[in-house]
Amino acid sequence: MVKTMGFPGRYEQGPNALHQLGRVLNDMGRSRPLVLCDEFVARHLWPQVGAALQDQGLEPLHIEFPGECTRAAIAQLSEQALLHAPDTIIALGGGKTIDTAKGLAANLDVPIIVCPTIASSDAPTSRLIVLYDEEHKVVGVEFLKMNPAAVIVDTEVIVQAPARFFAAGIGDAISKKFEARQCYAAGGHNSFGTPPLHTALMLTNLVFDTLMQYGVPAYQAVCRHELTDDVERVIEGTVLISGVGFESGGLSLSHALVRGLTAIPAMASMLHGELVAFGTLVQMAVEARPVDEIEQVARLLHAVKLPVTFAELGQRTPLTTAQITILVDATLSAAYARNMQPPLTYQRLVEGLAAADSLGARLIRGCAKPPATL
């Protein structure tokens, strides 16, 4: 069977990379860009981005992201954008701004350039558009026709954001090695509808090794708003390598659990990467991996202040039987849940949830040792 990988058309990363935005547009032959950003980003970054566009003879125009990536928001913004007749959409912001801009670009049938202001997920490089409802619950996934035309990652901007977002990027990326392996073993398909190439599996191994080696010192540097080589390596891992790896390697239980965890109101507002981080521990428990191996990953997560228990996800009281049923049923309804070998069952998932929560609680009580490379 034919196997497919996808890549962004161009990837640029480094300090002050946003200054290159106008040049990239000119290289692409685009002259009518429209930027989507939220109110906070507009106040703090728009002067810089607008100037970068003006320097290349481009008119600086932006519209405001309303705060949630819903079908209704995308439809409303599409009507607003049509008034400007853009030939390119530029996403300037975090994950939900990026997904909304992707939906906008798809509706207008124009390319998108992604400029993430936080490194909280690997959304920037992919075709995926994750849709939510007004209560922050995941309701579906749609796709661009092609990957973003360009991704521009200004690392000076990334390190000025709260460290929680940087940690969430680690949480989103740490799962990909395990998910891609399970997708491959189960005969599952990646987001292009084909089995994964071995290159994609190798990329997920690389991002895992990168995070285990550099994740903690990079996080500590970001807590100081300091840009170091460790930070650059982790951003490359969480944004580029993880993005190409997951989209072309396939997803599994760790991401299917996002559907289930967000079905519980107390956990619905957690960052995507925080949910996936805990989901990684659950998947490893369901796979019956050695406890020492799960603990090594859990120590990394704990060291960068990612949740390793339900309580840290916001669920302060034990889940009721009804809540467990809601969580598990929602997880099993996600397409990614089928990418498990042996096939996932209700009982195995219930046991995996309990085992991950118990391991995390023991880790917190035991004052974790520094994470070691597997």
Secondary structure, DSSP 8 states (H G I E B T S, - for coil): --------S-EEEETTGGGGHHHHHHHHT---EEEEE-HHHHHHTHHHHHHHHHHTT----EEE--SS--HHHHHHHHHHHHTT--SEEEEEESHHHHHHHHHHHHHHT--EEEEESS-S-SGGGSSEEEEE-TTS-EEEEEE-SS--SEEEEEHHHHTTS-HHHHHHHHHHHHTHHHHHHHHHHTT---TTSS---HHHHHHHHHHHHHHHHHHHHHHHHHHTT---HHHHHHHIIIIIIHHHHHHHH---HHHHHHHHHTTSGGGTTS-HHHHHHHHHHHHHHHTT--HHHHHHHHHHHHHTT---STGGGT--S---HHHHHHHHHHHHHSGGGG--SS---HHHHHHHHHHHHHHHHHHHHT--------
